[in-house]
Amino acid sequence: MAEICRFYGIIIRIFNETGERHHTPHLHAYYQNYRAVFGIDPIEIIAGELPRRQQRFVEAWMELYQEELLENWNLAVDGQPIHKLPPLQ
């Protein structure tokens, strides 16, 4: 699991998945005791939950970097190193 960004106490990770793709492109967001899985395209929560404010922060950040997130997903599927992305400011 590779951390790709951290902002406002939120940690964003993408898991390296070598072999066959068995999930839609997604990332994992962690905030205190909350965890959520967000689909990258479309941007939506597909599992778990975050407080509403943190959910909005993650969604806004994902909108800014959606293309880069999809590139990172493809790298992860191929077992390649993932690139870190800038935080939400």
PyMOL Python script that loads the backbone (N, CA, C, O; Angstrom):
from pymol import cmd

cmd.read_pdbstr("""\
ATOM      1  N   MET A   1       0.848  -1.157   0.000  1.00  0.00           N
ATOM      2  CA  MET A   1       0.000   0.000   0.000  1.00  0.00           C
ATOM      3  C   MET A   1       0.899   1.227   0.000  1.00  0.00           C
ATOM      4  O   MET A   1       1.762   1.378   0.865  1.00  0.00           O
ATOM      5  N   ALA A   2       0.693   2.085  -0.963  1.00  0.00           N
ATOM      6  CA  ALA A   2       1.549   3.262  -1.100  1.00  0.00           C
ATOM      7  C   ALA A   2       0.781   4.533  -0.737  1.00  0.00           C
ATOM      8  O   ALA A   2      -0.314   4.781  -1.240  1.00  0.00           O
ATOM      9  N   GLU A   3       1.375   5.322   0.141  1.00  0.00           N
ATOM     10  CA  GLU A   3       0.779   6.612   0.473  1.00  0.00           C
ATOM     11  C   GLU A   3       1.116   7.580  -0.653  1.00  0.00           C
ATOM     12  O   GLU A   3       2.277   7.724  -1.034  1.00  0.00           O
ATOM     13  N   ILE A   4       0.088   8.243  -1.182  1.00  0.00           N
ATOM     14  CA  ILE A   4       0.345   9.178  -2.272  1.00  0.00           C
ATOM     15  C   ILE A   4       0.138  10.628  -1.868  1.00  0.00           C
ATOM     16  O   ILE A   4       0.597  11.536  -2.560  1.00  0.00           O
ATOM     17  N   CYS A   5      -0.561  10.857  -0.736  1.00  0.00           N
ATOM     18  CA  CYS A   5      -0.766  12.234  -0.303  1.00  0.00           C
ATOM     19  C   CYS A   5      -1.274  12.267   1.130  1.00  0.00           C
ATOM     20  O   CYS A   5      -1.814  11.292   1.652  1.00  0.00           O
ATOM     21  N   ARG A   6      -1.077  13.438   1.748  1.00  0.00           N
ATOM     22  CA  ARG A   6      -1.542  13.671   3.112  1.00  0.00           C
ATOM     23  C   ARG A   6      -1.911  15.147   3.214  1.00  0.00           C
ATOM     24  O   ARG A   6      -1.102  16.012   2.879  1.00  0.00           O
ATOM     25  N   PHE A   7      -3.118  15.440   3.670  1.00  0.00           N
ATOM     26  CA  PHE A   7      -3.545  16.823   3.850  1.00  0.00           C
ATOM     27  C   PHE A   7      -4.680  16.882   4.872  1.00  0.00           C
ATOM     28  O   PHE A   7      -5.530  15.993   4.920  1.00  0.00           O
ATOM     29  N   TYR A   8      -4.686  17.933   5.684  1.00  0.00           N
ATOM     30  CA  TYR A   8      -5.731  18.168   6.690  1.00  0.00           C
ATOM     31  C   TYR A   8      -6.001  16.925   7.547  1.00  0.00           C
ATOM     32  O   TYR A   8      -7.148  16.657   7.904  1.00  0.00           O
ATOM     33  N   GLY A   9      -4.966  16.178   7.871  1.00  0.00           N
ATOM     34  CA  GLY A   9      -5.113  14.995   8.696  1.00  0.00           C
ATOM     35  C   GLY A   9      -5.629  13.774   7.956  1.00  0.00           C
ATOM     36  O   GLY A   9      -5.879  12.737   8.570  1.00  0.00           O
ATOM     37  N   ILE A  10      -5.792  13.885   6.648  1.00  0.00           N
ATOM     38  CA  ILE A  10      -6.307  12.796   5.812  1.00  0.00           C
ATOM     39  C   ILE A  10      -5.128  12.127   5.114  1.00  0.00           C
ATOM     40  O   ILE A  10      -4.256  12.808   4.575  1.00  0.00           O
ATOM     41  N   ILE A  11      -5.101  10.821   5.122  1.00  0.00           N
ATOM     42  CA  ILE A  11      -4.054  10.056   4.430  1.00  0.00           C
ATOM     43  C   ILE A  11      -4.698   9.350   3.244  1.00  0.00           C
ATOM     44  O   ILE A  11      -5.734   8.699   3.384  1.00  0.00           O
ATOM     45  N   ILE A  12      -4.073   9.485   2.073  1.00  0.00           N
ATOM     46  CA  ILE A  12      -4.577   8.860   0.851  1.00  0.00           C
ATOM     47  C   ILE A  12      -3.593   7.782   0.418  1.00  0.00           C
ATOM     48  O   ILE A  12      -2.389   8.027   0.328  1.00  0.00           O
ATOM     49  N   ARG A  13      -4.116   6.584   0.151  1.00  0.00           N
ATOM     50  CA  ARG A  13      -3.271   5.466  -0.271  1.00  0.00           C
ATOM     51  C   ARG A  13      -3.888   4.736  -1.455  1.00  0.00           C
ATOM     52  O   ARG A  13      -5.107   4.697  -1.625  1.00  0.00           O
ATOM     53  N   ILE A  14      -3.010   4.162  -2.265  1.00  0.00           N
ATOM     54  CA  ILE A  14      -3.423   3.249  -3.334  1.00  0.00           C
ATOM     55  C   ILE A  14      -2.645   1.956  -3.114  1.00  0.00           C
ATOM     56  O   ILE A  14      -1.438   1.978  -2.874  1.00  0.00           O
ATOM     57  N   PHE A  15      -3.340   0.848  -3.198  1.00  0.00           N
ATOM     58  CA  PHE A  15      -2.711  -0.460  -3.030  1.00  0.00           C
ATOM     59  C   PHE A  15      -2.100  -0.916  -4.342  1.00  0.00           C
ATOM     60  O   PHE A  15      -2.697  -0.742  -5.404  1.00  0.00           O
ATOM     61  N   ASN A  16      -0.910  -1.499  -4.271  1.00  0.00           N
ATOM     62  CA  ASN A  16      -0.315  -2.115  -5.456  1.00  0.00           C
ATOM     63  C   ASN A  16      -1.031  -3.432  -5.704  1.00  0.00           C
ATOM     64  O   ASN A  16      -1.092  -4.284  -4.819  1.00  0.00           O
ATOM     65  N   GLU A  17      -1.565  -3.599  -6.887  1.00  0.00           N
ATOM     66  CA  GLU A  17      -2.305  -4.813  -7.227  1.00  0.00           C
ATOM     67  C   GLU A  17      -1.685  -5.425  -8.472  1.00  0.00           C
ATOM     68  O   GLU A  17      -2.002  -5.037  -9.597  1.00  0.00           O
ATOM     69  N   THR A  18      -0.821  -6.359  -8.261  1.00  0.00           N
ATOM     70  CA  THR A  18      -0.211  -7.019  -9.406  1.00  0.00           C
ATOM     71  C   THR A  18      -1.118  -8.139  -9.871  1.00  0.00           C
ATOM     72  O   THR A  18      -1.873  -8.712  -9.086  1.00  0.00           O
ATOM     73  N   GLY A  19      -1.038  -8.440 -11.137  1.00  0.00           N
ATOM     74  CA  GLY A  19      -1.873  -9.498 -11.703  1.00  0.00           C
ATOM     75  C   GLY A  19      -3.155  -8.927 -12.278  1.00  0.00           C
ATOM     76  O   GLY A  19      -3.218  -7.759 -12.660  1.00  0.00           O
ATOM     77  N   GLU A  20      -4.179  -9.773 -12.332  1.00  0.00           N
ATOM     78  CA  GLU A  20      -5.437  -9.350 -12.936  1.00  0.00           C
ATOM     79  C   GLU A  20      -6.115  -8.273 -12.117  1.00  0.00           C
ATOM     80  O   GLU A  20      -6.093  -8.295 -10.886  1.00  0.00           O
ATOM     81  N   ARG A  21      -6.716  -7.333 -12.821  1.00  0.00           N
ATOM     82  CA  ARG A  21      -7.456  -6.255 -12.181  1.00  0.00           C
ATOM     83  C   ARG A  21      -8.766  -6.841 -11.642  1.00  0.00           C
ATOM     84  O   ARG A  21      -9.538  -7.431 -12.398  1.00  0.00           O
ATOM     85  N   HIS A  22      -9.015  -6.683 -10.346  1.00  0.00           N
ATOM     86  CA  HIS A  22     -10.232  -7.232  -9.783  1.00  0.00           C
ATOM     87  C   HIS A  22     -11.091  -6.182  -9.091  1.00  0.00           C
ATOM     88  O   HIS A  22     -12.078  -6.511  -8.433  1.00  0.00           O
ATOM     89  N   HIS A  23     -10.719  -4.943  -9.240  1.00  0.00           N
ATOM     90  CA  HIS A  23     -11.499  -3.845  -8.680  1.00  0.00           C
ATOM     91  C   HIS A  23     -11.559  -2.718  -9.701  1.00  0.00           C
ATOM     92  O   HIS A  23     -10.741  -2.647 -10.617  1.00  0.00           O
ATOM     93  N   THR A  24     -12.531  -1.848  -9.530  1.00  0.00           N
ATOM     94  CA  THR A  24     -12.525  -0.626 -10.317  1.00  0.00           C
ATOM     95  C   THR A  24     -11.434   0.273  -9.742  1.00  0.00           C
ATOM     96  O   THR A  24     -11.053   0.099  -8.584  1.00  0.00           O
ATOM     97  N   PRO A  25     -10.926   1.220 -10.508  1.00  0.00           N
ATOM     98  CA  PRO A  25      -9.895   2.122  -9.984  1.00  0.00           C
ATOM     99  C   PRO A  25     -10.408   2.836  -8.724  1.00  0.00           C
ATOM    100  O   PRO A  25     -11.479   3.444  -8.732  1.00  0.00           O
ATOM    101  N   HIS A  26      -9.632   2.749  -7.658  1.00  0.00           N
ATOM    102  CA  HIS A  26     -10.059   3.342  -6.395  1.00  0.00           C
ATOM    103  C   HIS A  26      -8.857   3.679  -5.520  1.00  0.00           C
ATOM    104  O   HIS A  26      -7.731   3.258  -5.785  1.00  0.00           O
ATOM    105  N   LEU A  27      -9.128   4.447  -4.476  1.00  0.00           N
ATOM    106  CA  LEU A  27      -8.120   4.763  -3.483  1.00  0.00           C
ATOM    107  C   LEU A  27      -8.746   4.639  -2.103  1.00  0.00           C
ATOM    108  O   LEU A  27      -9.964   4.540  -1.960  1.00  0.00           O
ATOM    109  N   HIS A  28      -7.891   4.645  -1.099  1.00  0.00           N
ATOM    110  CA  HIS A  28      -8.323   4.525   0.284  1.00  0.00           C
ATOM    111  C   HIS A  28      -7.985   5.818   1.007  1.00  0.00           C
ATOM    112  O   HIS A  28      -6.866   6.321   0.902  1.00  0.00           O
ATOM    113  N   ALA A  29      -8.961   6.361   1.748  1.00  0.00           N
ATOM    114  CA  ALA A  29      -8.758   7.586   2.522  1.00  0.00           C
ATOM    115  C   ALA A  29      -8.948   7.262   4.002  1.00  0.00           C
ATOM    116  O   ALA A  29      -9.893   6.568   4.379  1.00  0.00           O
ATOM    117  N   TYR A  30      -8.046   7.768   4.829  1.00  0.00           N
ATOM    118  CA  TYR A  30      -8.068   7.524   6.268  1.00  0.00           C
ATOM    119  C   TYR A  30      -8.071   8.867   6.982  1.00  0.00           C
ATOM    120  O   TYR A  30      -7.302   9.768   6.647  1.00  0.00           O
ATOM    121  N   TYR A  31      -8.948   8.984   7.969  1.00  0.00           N
ATOM    122  CA  TYR A  31      -8.996  10.185   8.802  1.00  0.00           C
ATOM    123  C   TYR A  31      -9.377   9.743  10.211  1.00  0.00           C
ATOM    124  O   TYR A  31     -10.482   9.246  10.428  1.00  0.00           O
ATOM    125  N   GLN A  32      -8.479   9.919  11.157  1.00  0.00           N
ATOM    126  CA  GLN A  32      -8.673   9.467  12.533  1.00  0.00           C
ATOM    127  C   GLN A  32      -9.144   8.009  12.529  1.00  0.00           C
ATOM    128  O   GLN A  32      -8.421   7.145  12.033  1.00  0.00           O
ATOM    129  N   ASN A  33     -10.323   7.710  13.060  1.00  0.00           N
ATOM    130  CA  ASN A  33     -10.820   6.331  13.084  1.00  0.00           C
ATOM    131  C   ASN A  33     -11.721   6.000  11.902  1.00  0.00           C
ATOM    132  O   ASN A  33     -12.347   4.940  11.881  1.00  0.00           O
ATOM    133  N   TYR A  34     -11.795   6.882  10.929  1.00  0.00           N
ATOM    134  CA  TYR A  34     -12.660   6.685   9.762  1.00  0.00           C
ATOM    135  C   TYR A  34     -11.839   6.169   8.587  1.00  0.00           C
ATOM    136  O   TYR A  34     -10.655   6.476   8.443  1.00  0.00           O
ATOM    137  N   ARG A  35     -12.503   5.380   7.759  1.00  0.00           N
ATOM    138  CA  ARG A  35     -11.873   4.877   6.529  1.00  0.00           C
ATOM    139  C   ARG A  35     -12.924   4.863   5.441  1.00  0.00           C
ATOM    140  O   ARG A  35     -14.089   4.554   5.691  1.00  0.00           O
ATOM    141  N   ALA A  36     -12.507   5.200   4.227  1.00  0.00           N
ATOM    142  CA  ALA A  36     -13.427   5.155   3.094  1.00  0.00           C
ATOM    143  C   ALA A  36     -12.660   4.766   1.842  1.00  0.00           C
ATOM    144  O   ALA A  36     -11.471   5.054   1.706  1.00  0.00           O
ATOM    145  N   VAL A  37     -13.354   4.114   0.944  1.00  0.00           N
ATOM    146  CA  VAL A  37     -12.809   3.763  -0.358  1.00  0.00           C
ATOM    147  C   VAL A  37     -13.560   4.615  -1.373  1.00  0.00           C
ATOM    148  O   VAL A  37     -14.791   4.632  -1.401  1.00  0.00           O
ATOM    149  N   PHE A  38     -12.793   5.327  -2.213  1.00  0.00           N
ATOM    150  CA  PHE A  38     -13.377   6.200  -3.222  1.00  0.00           C
ATOM    151  C   PHE A  38     -13.077   5.661  -4.610  1.00  0.00           C
ATOM    152  O   PHE A  38     -11.925   5.355  -4.920  1.00  0.00           O
ATOM    153  N   GLY A  39     -14.093   5.542  -5.441  1.00  0.00           N
ATOM    154  CA  GLY A  39     -13.883   5.254  -6.844  1.00  0.00           C
ATOM    155  C   GLY A  39     -13.271   6.479  -7.505  1.00  0.00           C
ATOM    156  O   GLY A  39     -13.606   7.611  -7.156  1.00  0.00           O
ATOM    157  N   ILE A  40     -12.376   6.254  -8.457  1.00  0.00           N
ATOM    158  CA  ILE A  40     -11.683   7.370  -9.121  1.00  0.00           C
ATOM    159  C   ILE A  40     -12.480   7.896 -10.309  1.00  0.00           C
ATOM    160  O   ILE A  40     -12.473   9.101 -10.564  1.00  0.00           O
ATOM    161  N   ASP A  41     -13.156   7.034 -11.031  1.00  0.00           N
ATOM    162  CA  ASP A  41     -13.929   7.472 -12.196  1.00  0.00           C
ATOM    163  C   ASP A  41     -15.163   6.602 -12.335  1.00  0.00           C
ATOM    164  O   ASP A  41     -15.095   5.509 -12.897  1.00  0.00           O
ATOM    165  N   PRO A  42     -16.302   7.084 -11.821  1.00  0.00           N
ATOM    166  CA  PRO A  42     -16.569   8.414 -11.270  1.00  0.00           C
ATOM    167  C   PRO A  42     -16.073   8.530  -9.827  1.00  0.00           C
ATOM    168  O   PRO A  42     -15.844   7.530  -9.146  1.00  0.00           O
ATOM    169  N   ILE A  43     -15.915   9.769  -9.387  1.00  0.00           N
ATOM    170  CA  ILE A  43     -15.489  10.034  -8.019  1.00  0.00           C
ATOM    171  C   ILE A  43     -16.698   9.837  -7.111  1.00  0.00           C
ATOM    172  O   ILE A  43     -17.674  10.585  -7.174  1.00  0.00           O
ATOM    173  N   GLU A  44     -16.609   8.809  -6.264  1.00  0.00           N
ATOM    174  CA  GLU A  44     -17.708   8.515  -5.344  1.00  0.00           C
ATOM    175  C   GLU A  44     -17.214   7.575  -4.252  1.00  0.00           C
ATOM    176  O   GLU A  44     -16.272   6.810  -4.457  1.00  0.00           O
ATOM    177  N   ILE A  45     -17.860   7.641  -3.089  1.00  0.00           N
ATOM    178  CA  ILE A  45     -17.540   6.682  -2.023  1.00  0.00           C
ATOM    179  C   ILE A  45     -18.168   5.353  -2.406  1.00  0.00           C
ATOM    180  O   ILE A  45     -19.354   5.274  -2.728  1.00  0.00           O
ATOM    181  N   ILE A  46     -17.340   4.300  -2.364  1.00  0.00           N
ATOM    182  CA  ILE A  46     -17.874   2.971  -2.674  1.00  0.00           C
ATOM    183  C   ILE A  46     -17.885   2.064  -1.441  1.00  0.00           C
ATOM    184  O   ILE A  46     -18.476   0.984  -1.474  1.00  0.00           O
ATOM    185  N   ALA A  47     -17.243   2.490  -0.367  1.00  0.00           N
ATOM    186  CA  ALA A  47     -17.276   1.729   0.886  1.00  0.00           C
ATOM    187  C   ALA A  47     -16.793   2.629   2.016  1.00  0.00           C
ATOM    188  O   ALA A  47     -16.009   3.552   1.795  1.00  0.00           O
ATOM    189  N   GLY A  48     -17.267   2.352   3.228  1.00  0.00           N
ATOM    190  CA  GLY A  48     -16.822   3.087   4.400  1.00  0.00           C
ATOM    191  C   GLY A  48     -17.424   4.473   4.480  1.00  0.00           C
ATOM    192  O   GLY A  48     -18.396   4.789   3.793  1.00  0.00           O
ATOM    193  N   GLU A  49     -16.826   5.302   5.339  1.00  0.00           N
ATOM    194  CA  GLU A  49     -17.314   6.666   5.506  1.00  0.00           C
ATOM    195  C   GLU A  49     -16.238   7.567   6.092  1.00  0.00           C
ATOM    196  O   GLU A  49     -15.315   7.109   6.765  1.00  0.00           O
ATOM    197  N   LEU A  50     -16.379   8.848   5.820  1.00  0.00           N
ATOM    198  CA  LEU A  50     -15.580   9.908   6.429  1.00  0.00           C
ATOM    199  C   LEU A  50     -16.551  10.964   6.931  1.00  0.00           C
ATOM    200  O   LEU A  50     -17.683  11.031   6.450  1.00  0.00           O
ATOM    201  N   PRO A  51     -16.136  11.795   7.890  1.00  0.00           N
ATOM    202  CA  PRO A  51     -16.983  12.942   8.224  1.00  0.00           C
ATOM    203  C   PRO A  51     -17.213  13.777   6.958  1.00  0.00           C
ATOM    204  O   PRO A  51     -16.352  13.827   6.080  1.00  0.00           O
ATOM    205  N   ARG A  52     -18.356  14.420   6.871  1.00  0.00           N
ATOM    206  CA  ARG A  52     -18.756  15.139   5.645  1.00  0.00           C
ATOM    207  C   ARG A  52     -17.688  16.125   5.163  1.00  0.00           C
ATOM    208  O   ARG A  52     -17.394  16.175   3.969  1.00  0.00           O
ATOM    209  N   ARG A  53     -17.115  16.896   6.060  1.00  0.00           N
ATOM    210  CA  ARG A  53     -16.104  17.887   5.655  1.00  0.00           C
ATOM    211  C   ARG A  53     -14.889  17.212   5.018  1.00  0.00           C
ATOM    212  O   ARG A  53     -14.410  17.655   3.974  1.00  0.00           O
ATOM    213  N   GLN A  54     -14.394  16.146   5.637  1.00  0.00           N
ATOM    214  CA  GLN A  54     -13.237  15.434   5.097  1.00  0.00           C
ATOM    215  C   GLN A  54     -13.596  14.744   3.787  1.00  0.00           C
ATOM    216  O   GLN A  54     -12.763  14.677   2.882  1.00  0.00           O
ATOM    217  N   GLN A  55     -14.807  14.234   3.666  1.00  0.00           N
ATOM    218  CA  GLN A  55     -15.249  13.643   2.399  1.00  0.00           C
ATOM    219  C   GLN A  55     -15.199  14.678   1.283  1.00  0.00           C
ATOM    220  O   GLN A  55     -14.754  14.382   0.174  1.00  0.00           O
ATOM    221  N   ARG A  56     -15.651  15.875   1.574  1.00  0.00           N
ATOM    222  CA  ARG A  56     -15.622  16.949   0.558  1.00  0.00           C
ATOM    223  C   ARG A  56     -14.188  17.323   0.193  1.00  0.00           C
ATOM    224  O   ARG A  56     -13.890  17.584  -0.973  1.00  0.00           O
ATOM    225  N   PHE A  57     -13.295  17.350   1.192  1.00  0.00           N
ATOM    226  CA  PHE A  57     -11.887  17.635   0.896  1.00  0.00           C
ATOM    227  C   PHE A  57     -11.318  16.582  -0.055  1.00  0.00           C
ATOM    228  O   PHE A  57     -10.654  16.918  -1.036  1.00  0.00           O
ATOM    229  N   VAL A  58     -11.580  15.315   0.239  1.00  0.00           N
ATOM    230  CA  VAL A  58     -11.059  14.232  -0.610  1.00  0.00           C
ATOM    231  C   VAL A  58     -11.640  14.342  -2.013  1.00  0.00           C
ATOM    232  O   VAL A  58     -10.903  14.217  -2.992  1.00  0.00           O
ATOM    233  N   GLU A  59     -12.923  14.570  -2.130  1.00  0.00           N
ATOM    234  CA  GLU A  59     -13.559  14.674  -3.452  1.00  0.00           C
ATOM    235  C   GLU A  59     -13.006  15.857  -4.242  1.00  0.00           C
ATOM    236  O   GLU A  59     -12.779  15.742  -5.446  1.00  0.00           O
ATOM    237  N   ALA A  60     -12.787  17.000  -3.575  1.00  0.00           N
ATOM    238  CA  ALA A  60     -12.219  18.171  -4.257  1.00  0.00           C
ATOM    239  C   ALA A  60     -10.803  17.875  -4.736  1.00  0.00           C
ATOM    240  O   ALA A  60     -10.438  18.212  -5.862  1.00  0.00           O
ATOM    241  N   TRP A  61     -10.014  17.247  -3.880  1.00  0.00           N
ATOM    242  CA  TRP A  61      -8.637  16.887  -4.255  1.00  0.00           C
ATOM    243  C   TRP A  61      -8.642  15.915  -5.432  1.00  0.00           C
ATOM    244  O   TRP A  61      -7.844  16.053  -6.359  1.00  0.00           O
ATOM    245  N   MET A  62      -9.546  14.928  -5.395  1.00  0.00           N
ATOM    246  CA  MET A  62      -9.621  13.947  -6.477  1.00  0.00           C
ATOM    247  C   MET A  62     -10.010  14.600  -7.799  1.00  0.00           C
ATOM    248  O   MET A  62      -9.516  14.200  -8.853  1.00  0.00           O
ATOM    249  N   GLU A  63     -10.886  15.599  -7.756  1.00  0.00           N
ATOM    250  CA  GLU A  63     -11.254  16.308  -8.985  1.00  0.00           C
ATOM    251  C   GLU A  63     -10.040  17.000  -9.596  1.00  0.00           C
ATOM    252  O   GLU A  63      -9.875  17.018 -10.815  1.00  0.00           O
ATOM    253  N   LEU A  64      -9.189  17.573  -8.738  1.00  0.00           N
ATOM    254  CA  LEU A  64      -7.987  18.249  -9.232  1.00  0.00           C
ATOM    255  C   LEU A  64      -6.992  17.281  -9.868  1.00  0.00           C
ATOM    256  O   LEU A  64      -6.313  17.636 -10.831  1.00  0.00           O
ATOM    257  N   TYR A  65      -6.901  16.066  -9.340  1.00  0.00           N
ATOM    258  CA  TYR A  65      -5.868  15.123  -9.756  1.00  0.00           C
ATOM    259  C   TYR A  65      -6.422  13.817 -10.322  1.00  0.00           C
ATOM    260  O   TYR A  65      -5.753  12.785 -10.260  1.00  0.00           O
ATOM    261  N   GLN A  66      -7.619  13.849 -10.865  1.00  0.00           N
ATOM    262  CA  GLN A  66      -8.256  12.618 -11.348  1.00  0.00           C
ATOM    263  C   GLN A  66      -7.409  11.909 -12.405  1.00  0.00           C
ATOM    264  O   GLN A  66      -7.254  10.689 -12.352  1.00  0.00           O
ATOM    265  N   GLU A  67      -6.870  12.646 -13.350  1.00  0.00           N
ATOM    266  CA  GLU A  67      -6.038  12.040 -14.398  1.00  0.00           C
ATOM    267  C   GLU A  67      -4.797  11.377 -13.799  1.00  0.00           C
ATOM    268  O   GLU A  67      -4.452  10.253 -14.164  1.00  0.00           O
ATOM    269  N   GLU A  68      -4.128  12.076 -12.879  1.00  0.00           N
ATOM    270  CA  GLU A  68      -2.941  11.525 -12.234  1.00  0.00           C
ATOM    271  C   GLU A  68      -3.281  10.308 -11.378  1.00  0.00           C
ATOM    272  O   GLU A  68      -2.490   9.369 -11.291  1.00  0.00           O
ATOM    273  N   LEU A  69      -4.454  10.321 -10.746  1.00  0.00           N
ATOM    274  CA  LEU A  69      -4.887   9.175  -9.942  1.00  0.00           C
ATOM    275  C   LEU A  69      -5.103   7.951 -10.820  1.00  0.00           C
ATOM    276  O   LEU A  69      -4.735   6.840 -10.438  1.00  0.00           O
ATOM    277  N   LEU A  70      -5.696   8.145 -11.992  1.00  0.00           N
ATOM    278  CA  LEU A  70      -5.878   7.022 -12.915  1.00  0.00           C
ATOM    279  C   LEU A  70      -4.533   6.496 -13.404  1.00  0.00           C
ATOM    280  O   LEU A  70      -4.358   5.288 -13.564  1.00  0.00           O
ATOM    281  N   GLU A  71      -3.585   7.396 -13.641  1.00  0.00           N
ATOM    282  CA  GLU A  71      -2.235   6.963 -14.032  1.00  0.00           C
ATOM    283  C   GLU A  71      -1.595   6.151 -12.905  1.00  0.00           C
ATOM    284  O   GLU A  71      -0.978   5.116 -13.154  1.00  0.00           O
ATOM    285  N   ASN A  72      -1.744   6.625 -11.662  1.00  0.00           N
ATOM    286  CA  ASN A  72      -1.205   5.894 -10.518  1.00  0.00           C
ATOM    287  C   ASN A  72      -1.864   4.533 -10.378  1.00  0.00           C
ATOM    288  O   ASN A  72      -1.196   3.550 -10.059  1.00  0.00           O
ATOM    289  N   TRP A  73      -3.160   4.469 -10.613  1.00  0.00           N
ATOM    290  CA  TRP A  73      -3.861   3.181 -10.540  1.00  0.00           C
ATOM    291  C   TRP A  73      -3.254   2.195 -11.539  1.00  0.00           C
ATOM    292  O   TRP A  73      -2.995   1.039 -11.204  1.00  0.00           O
ATOM    293  N   ASN A  74      -3.031   2.662 -12.764  1.00  0.00           N
ATOM    294  CA  ASN A  74      -2.448   1.795 -13.787  1.00  0.00           C
ATOM    295  C   ASN A  74      -1.037   1.357 -13.413  1.00  0.00           C
ATOM    296  O   ASN A  74      -0.654   0.215 -13.663  1.00  0.00           O
ATOM    297  N   LEU A  75      -0.273   2.250 -12.824  1.00  0.00           N
ATOM    298  CA  LEU A  75       1.065   1.875 -12.345  1.00  0.00           C
ATOM    299  C   LEU A  75       0.964   0.800 -11.273  1.00  0.00           C
ATOM    300  O   LEU A  75       1.724  -0.168 -11.290  1.00  0.00           O
ATOM    301  N   ALA A  76       0.022   0.966 -10.331  1.00  0.00           N
ATOM    302  CA  ALA A  76      -0.151  -0.004  -9.256  1.00  0.00           C
ATOM    303  C   ALA A  76      -0.530  -1.374  -9.799  1.00  0.00           C
ATOM    304  O   ALA A  76      -0.025  -2.394  -9.332  1.00  0.00           O
ATOM    305  N   VAL A  77      -1.411  -1.393 -10.780  1.00  0.00           N
ATOM    306  CA  VAL A  77      -1.832  -2.661 -11.388  1.00  0.00           C
ATOM    307  C   VAL A  77      -0.641  -3.356 -12.041  1.00  0.00           C
ATOM    308  O   VAL A  77      -0.545  -4.583 -12.025  1.00  0.00           O
ATOM    309  N   ASP A  78       0.262  -2.569 -12.615  1.00  0.00           N
ATOM    310  CA  ASP A  78       1.455  -3.123 -13.264  1.00  0.00           C
ATOM    311  C   ASP A  78       2.584  -3.404 -12.274  1.00  0.00           C
ATOM    312  O   ASP A  78       3.654  -3.866 -12.670  1.00  0.00           O
ATOM    313  N   GLY A  79       2.350  -3.128 -10.984  1.00  0.00           N
ATOM    314  CA  GLY A  79       3.376  -3.370  -9.979  1.00  0.00           C
ATOM    315  C   GLY A  79       4.494  -2.345 -10.000  1.00  0.00           C
ATOM    316  O   GLY A  79       5.582  -2.604  -9.485  1.00  0.00           O
ATOM    317  N   GLN A  80       4.241  -1.190 -10.586  1.00  0.00           N
ATOM    318  CA  GLN A  80       5.246  -0.130 -10.689  1.00  0.00           C
ATOM    319  C   GLN A  80       5.127   0.839  -9.513  1.00  0.00           C
ATOM    320  O   GLN A  80       4.078   0.899  -8.871  1.00  0.00           O
ATOM    321  N   PRO A  81       6.178   1.594  -9.226  1.00  0.00           N
ATOM    322  CA  PRO A  81       6.106   2.606  -8.162  1.00  0.00           C
ATOM    323  C   PRO A  81       5.060   3.675  -8.493  1.00  0.00           C
ATOM    324  O   PRO A  81       4.884   4.066  -9.648  1.00  0.00           O
ATOM    325  N   ILE A  82       4.389   4.123  -7.470  1.00  0.00           N
ATOM    326  CA  ILE A  82       3.337   5.130  -7.608  1.00  0.00           C
ATOM    327  C   ILE A  82       3.910   6.499  -7.272  1.00  0.00           C
ATOM    328  O   ILE A  82       4.776   6.626  -6.405  1.00  0.00           O
ATOM    329  N   HIS A  83       3.416   7.528  -7.970  1.00  0.00           N
ATOM    330  CA  HIS A  83       3.896   8.897  -7.759  1.00  0.00           C
ATOM    331  C   HIS A  83       3.097   9.593  -6.663  1.00  0.00           C
ATOM    332  O   HIS A  83       1.875   9.461  -6.592  1.00  0.00           O
ATOM    333  N   LYS A  84       3.792  10.329  -5.816  1.00  0.00           N
ATOM    334  CA  LYS A  84       3.108  11.160  -4.826  1.00  0.00           C
ATOM    335  C   LYS A  84       2.481  12.357  -5.532  1.00  0.00           C
ATOM    336  O   LYS A  84       2.985  12.827  -6.552  1.00  0.00           O
ATOM    337  N   LEU A  85       1.381  12.840  -4.976  1.00  0.00           N
ATOM    338  CA  LEU A  85       0.677  13.996  -5.542  1.00  0.00           C
ATOM    339  C   LEU A  85       0.643  15.127  -4.520  1.00  0.00           C
ATOM    340  O   LEU A  85       0.713  14.874  -3.318  1.00  0.00           O
ATOM    341  N   PRO A  86       0.536  16.372  -4.985  1.00  0.00           N
ATOM    342  CA  PRO A  86       0.503  17.507  -4.062  1.00  0.00           C
ATOM    343  C   PRO A  86      -0.756  17.474  -3.188  1.00  0.00           C
ATOM    344  O   PRO A  86      -1.790  16.951  -3.605  1.00  0.00           O
ATOM    345  N   PRO A  87      -0.666  18.030  -1.983  1.00  0.00           N
ATOM    346  CA  PRO A  87      -1.844  18.081  -1.100  1.00  0.00           C
ATOM    347  C   PRO A  87      -2.839  19.160  -1.532  1.00  0.00           C
ATOM    348  O   PRO A  87      -2.520  20.051  -2.319  1.00  0.00           O
ATOM    349  N   LEU A  88      -4.026  19.051  -1.004  1.00  0.00           N
ATOM    350  CA  LEU A  88      -5.033  20.083  -1.171  1.00  0.00           C
ATOM    351  C   LEU A  88      -4.609  21.267  -0.334  1.00  0.00           C
ATOM    352  O   LEU A  88      -4.202  21.097   0.815  1.00  0.00           O
ATOM    353  N   GLN A  89      -4.697  22.468  -0.887  1.00  0.00           N
ATOM    354  CA  GLN A  89      -4.278  23.674  -0.149  1.00  0.00           C
ATOM    355  C   GLN A  89      -5.401  24.671  -0.084  1.00  0.00           C
ATOM    356  O   GLN A  89      -5.239  25.745   0.495  1.00  0.00           O
TER     357      GLN A  89
END
""", "prot")
cmd.dss("prot")
cmd.show_as("cartoon", "prot")
cmd.util.cbc("prot")
cmd.orient("prot")
